[in-house]
Amino acid sequence: MPATLEVVCTDDDCELDMFELHYTYDMPDDVGVGDFACPYCGGVDCLEAVEL
């Protein structure tokens, strides 16, 4: 099963709470939350992975 990554945006001005990224098998193993931007506010330094 491909990995998933739950992400929260910590920007106080952003209305997005949480989103989930569903990877394909072709996604490199070293891809992490720092490789993405918030789909709502566009911020990159405000994303944090949710540790379950």
C-alpha positions as CSV (number, residue, x, y, z in Angstrom):
1,M,0.0,0.0,0.0
2,P,1.4,3.4,-0.9
3,A,2.2,5.8,1.9
4,T,-0.1,8.7,3.0
5,L,0.9,11.9,4.7
6,E,-1.5,13.8,7.0
7,V,-0.6,17.5,7.1
8,V,-1.8,20.5,9.0
9,C,-1.3,24.2,8.2
10,T,-0.2,26.2,11.2
11,D,-0.7,29.6,9.7
12,D,-3.2,31.5,11.9
13,D,-4.6,33.3,8.9
14,C,-5.2,30.1,6.9
15,E,-8.7,28.5,7.0
16,L,-7.4,25.0,6.1
17,D,-7.4,22.6,9.0
18,M,-5.9,19.4,7.7
19,F,-5.4,17.5,4.5
20,E,-4.0,14.2,3.4
21,L,-1.6,13.4,0.6
22,H,-1.9,10.0,-1.1
23,Y,1.2,8.9,-2.7
24,T,1.7,6.5,-5.6
25,Y,4.3,3.7,-5.6
26,D,6.5,5.9,-7.7
27,M,6.9,8.6,-5.1
28,P,10.6,8.8,-3.9
29,D,11.1,7.6,-0.3
30,D,12.7,10.8,0.8
31,V,9.7,13.0,0.0
32,G,8.3,14.8,3.0
33,V,6.1,17.6,4.1
34,G,8.8,20.2,3.2
35,D,8.3,19.3,-0.5
36,F,4.7,20.7,-0.5
37,A,2.9,24.0,-0.1
38,C,-0.5,24.6,1.5
39,P,-3.2,24.2,-1.2
40,Y,-5.2,27.0,0.5
41,C,-2.8,29.8,1.5
42,G,0.2,28.7,-0.5
43,G,2.5,28.8,2.5
44,V,5.5,26.4,2.7
45,D,7.0,27.1,6.1
46,C,3.6,26.5,7.9
47,L,3.0,22.9,7.1
48,E,3.6,20.1,9.7
49,A,3.1,16.4,9.4
50,V,0.6,14.8,11.8
51,E,2.2,12.0,13.7
52,L,-0.3,9.2,14.5
